[in-house]
């Protein structure tokens, strides 16, 4: 059974696909059964450009623990980069 859990956000950035770089303006994050990840449930992230069409889409399926690890890495990187000193350096991937 599908969970129906979906969160959407406006984003500003760029992604690279088979035809090169394109602007990103939308992110969709869901928690559901994955199509490809080997897990019962996954966090599914779709990054896309609403104006560039379906060929301008990046899809990722992560296990729940991998998604948590990614969130921590993003927050630590932002913290260190923005200079508030709270981020810790972690150079290894587990």
C-alpha positions in Angstrom: 0.0 0.0 0.0 1.3 3.4 -0.9 1.9 5.9 1.9 0.8 9.0 0.1 3.5 11.0 2.0 4.8 13.7 -0.3 6.4 17.1 0.5 7.1 19.7 -2.2 9.5 22.6 -2.1 10.7 25.3 -4.5 14.4 25.1 -5.1 17.0 27.1 -6.9 19.9 25.3 -8.5 21.0 23.3 -11.5 21.1 19.6 -12.3 23.0 17.6 -14.9 21.2 15.1 -17.2 22.1 13.2 -20.4 21.8 16.4 -22.4 23.8 18.6 -20.1 22.9 21.1 -17.3 19.5 22.5 -16.7 17.9 24.7 -14.1 16.0 23.2 -11.2 13.0 24.9 -9.6 11.0 22.1 -7.9 11.8 19.3 -5.4 9.4 16.5 -4.5 10.3 14.2 -1.5 8.2 11.2 -0.8 8.3 8.2 1.6 7.0 5.1 -0.2 7.9 1.8 -1.9 10.9 2.2 -4.1 11.0 1.1 -7.7 14.7 0.3 -7.7 16.2 0.6 -4.2 16.5 -2.6 -2.3 14.4 -1.7 0.7 10.8 -2.1 1.8 10.4 1.7 2.0 12.6 4.6 0.6 12.8 8.3 0.6 12.3 9.3 -3.1 13.6 12.6 -4.2 12.7 14.1 -7.6 14.4 17.3 -8.6 13.0 18.9 -11.8 12.5 21.9 -13.9 8.8 22.7 -14.5 9.6 24.7 -17.6 12.2 22.4 -19.2 10.0 19.3 -19.3 10.2 15.6 -18.2 13.7 15.1 -19.7 15.0 17.6 -17.1 14.4 15.5 -14.0 16.7 13.8 -11.5 15.3 11.0 -9.4 16.9 9.4 -6.4 15.7 6.5 -4.1 17.5 6.3 -0.7 17.0 3.9 2.2 15.6 5.8 5.2 19.0 5.6 6.9 20.8 6.9 3.9 18.4 9.8 3.7 19.1 10.6 7.4 22.8 10.5 6.7 22.4 12.8 3.7 20.4 15.3 5.7 23.1 15.3 8.4 25.9 15.8 5.8 24.0 18.6 4.1 23.3 20.4 7.4 27.0 20.0 8.5 28.2 21.3 5.2 26.0 24.3 5.4 26.9 25.0 9.0 30.7 24.8 8.2 30.3 26.8 5.0 28.2 29.5 6.5 30.7 29.8 9.3 28.7 29.2 12.5 31.2 26.6 13.7 28.6 24.0 14.6 29.4 21.6 11.8 31.8 18.7 12.3 34.1 17.5 9.6 33.3 14.0 8.4 35.4 12.9 5.4 34.4 9.3 5.4 31.3 7.8 4.0 29.8 4.9 6.0 
